[in-house]
């Protein structure tokens, strides 16, 4: 089953629709979708290394724009959704203190979440909810997401065939590691 999904993703990566699909996945992942765009980015660069920079650029721009949606969700839904939930748990009175502390280190939180497996969407929504300066949020997002996606693209562009062989020989292990990182990121959210 994993092999079939991998082969299907490689076939998709070679189609003319690949960049559009990557853009949609990257956009949605930054605000609501749980699957990281790397599942498309990696096979797309492996399938077309000469387009590595374009692929990383599309992924970065779409991800940052999706982060803007996440920011808006946090800002627009705080009063209607966030406040009643926080009041239900008796935490609304602590939110102002949390927001002040978050905003002191918000740029670092965005950088951390944008580069690591930590769910970036959590930080995009928290940034909007706490009123983190929008320019700080956007600049940190561009740096973090650009660093992440261009670094992956550069490594695949430079070392693509050996990496592809490594992935294909150890597909089950790679899938397991990806799932551990994804689940680990969500577990980290519960402790932050």
C-alpha positions in Angstrom: 0.0 0.0 0.0 2.8 2.4 0.9 4.6 1.5 -2.4 1.4 2.2 -4.4 0.9 5.6 -2.7 4.6 6.5 -3.3 4.4 5.5 -7.0 1.1 7.4 -7.4 2.8 10.5 -5.8 5.8 10.2 -8.2 3.4 10.0 -11.2 1.5 13.0 -10.0 4.8 14.9 -9.5 5.5 14.5 -13.2 2.2 15.9 -14.4 1.4 19.4 -15.4 -1.0 19.7 -12.4 1.7 19.0 -9.9 2.6 22.6 -9.1 -1.0 23.5 -8.6 -1.6 20.6 -6.3 1.5 21.4 -4.3 0.4 25.0 -4.0 -3.1 23.9 -2.6 -1.6 21.4 -0.2 1.1 24.0 1.0 -1.6 26.7 1.5 -4.0 24.4 3.4 -1.3 22.8 5.5 -0.4 26.2 7.0 -3.9 26.8 8.4 -6.0 23.6 8.6 -4.7 20.6 6.8 -2.6 18.0 8.8 -0.4 16.6 6.0 2.9 18.5 5.3 3.7 19.6 1.7 6.9 17.6 1.8 5.0 14.6 0.7 4.7 16.3 -2.7 7.7 18.5 -2.6 10.2 15.6 -2.2 8.9 13.4 -5.1 8.4 16.5 -7.3 12.1 17.5 -6.9 13.2 13.9 -7.4 11.1 13.7 -10.5 12.2 17.0 -12.0 15.5 18.2 -10.3 15.9 21.0 -12.9 12.7 22.6 -11.4 13.8 22.3 -7.8 13.9 26.1 -7.2 10.6 26.7 -8.8 9.0 23.9 -6.8 10.5 25.2 -3.5 9.4 28.8 -4.4 5.8 27.7 -5.1 5.7 25.7 -1.9 7.1 28.7 0.1 4.8 31.3 -1.3 1.7 29.1 -1.0 2.6 28.1 2.6 3.2 31.7 3.7 -0.2 32.8 2.1 -1.8 29.9 3.9 -0.2 31.0 7.1 -1.9 34.4 6.5 -5.2 32.5 6.5 -4.2 30.8 9.7 -3.4 34.2 11.2 -6.8 35.5 10.1 -8.6 32.5 11.6 -6.9 33.1 14.9 -7.7 36.8 14.9 -11.2 36.6 13.5 -12.4 33.6 15.5 -10.9 34.4 18.9 -14.0 36.2 20.2 -16.6 33.8 18.6 -14.8 30.5 19.1 -11.7 30.9 21.2 -13.1 33.0 24.1 -16.1 30.7 24.9 -13.8 27.6 24.9 -11.2 29.4 27.1 -14.0 30.6 29.4 -15.4 27.1 29.6 -12.0 25.9 30.9 -11.6 28.9 33.1 -8.5 30.1 31.1 -9.8 33.3 29.6 -8.4 35.4 32.4 -4.9 34.0 31.7 -5.1 34.6 27.9 -3.9 38.2 28.1 -0.8 37.1 30.1 -0.2 34.3 27.6 -0.6 36.7 24.6 1.9 39.1 26.1 4.5 36.3 26.7 3.8 34.8 23.3 4.3 38.1 21.5 7.6 38.7 23.3 9.0 35.6 21.5 6.5 35.3 18.7 9.0 35.7 15.9 11.1 32.8 17.3 8.0 30.7 17.7 7.1 31.2 14.0 10.7 30.5 13.0 10.7 27.3 15.1 7.4 26.0 13.8 8.1 27.0 10.2 11.3 24.9 10.0 10.6 21.9 12.3 7.9 19.2 12.2 6.0 21.2 14.9 2.6 21.9 13.3 3.0 25.4 11.7 -0.8 25.9 11.6 -0.9 26.0 15.4 1.5 28.9 15.4 -0.2 30.7 12.6 -3.5 30.6 14.4 -1.9 31.5 17.8 -0.2 34.4 16.2 -3.5 35.8 15.0 -5.2 35.1 18.3 -2.6 36.9 20.3 -2.2 39.8 17.9 1.4 39.2 17.0 2.5 42.0 14.7 1.5 40.9 11.2 4.7 42.2 9.6 6.8 40.2 12.2 4.7 37.2 11.5 5.0 37.4 7.7 8.7 38.1 7.7 9.4 35.2 10.1 7.1 33.0 8.0 8.9 33.8 4.8 12.3 33.1 6.4 11.3 29.9 8.1 9.3 28.4 5.3 11.8 29.5 2.6 14.6 28.0 4.7 12.8 24.7 5.1 11.6 24.2 1.5 14.7 25.5 -0.2 17.0 23.5 2.0 15.1 20.3 1.1 15.0 21.2 -2.6 18.8 22.0 -2.5 19.7 18.7 -0.9 17.5 16.8 -3.3 18.8 18.7 -6.3 22.4 18.0 -5.2 22.1 14.4 -3.9 18.8 13.4 -5.6 19.6 9.9 -7.1 21.2 8.5 -4.0 18.5 9.9 -1.8 15.8 8.5 -4.1 17.5 5.1 -4.0 17.7 5.3 -0.2 14.0 6.3 0.1 12.8 3.6 -2.3 14.9 0.8 -0.6 13.6 1.9 2.9 10.1 3.1 2.0 8.5 1.5 5.1 11.1 3.0 7.4 10.7 6.5 5.8 6.9 6.3 6.2 7.3 5.3 9.8 9.7 8.2 10.5 7.4 10.6 8.8 4.4 9.5 10.9 6.5 9.7 14.1 7.5 13.2 13.2 3.9 14.2 12.4 2.4 12.7 15.5 5.3 14.0 17.6 4.6 17.5 16.4 1.0 17.2 17.5 2.1 15.8 20.9 4.4 18.7 21.3 1.5 21.0 20.8 -0.3 19.6 23.8 2.7 20.5 26.1 3.2 24.0 24.8 
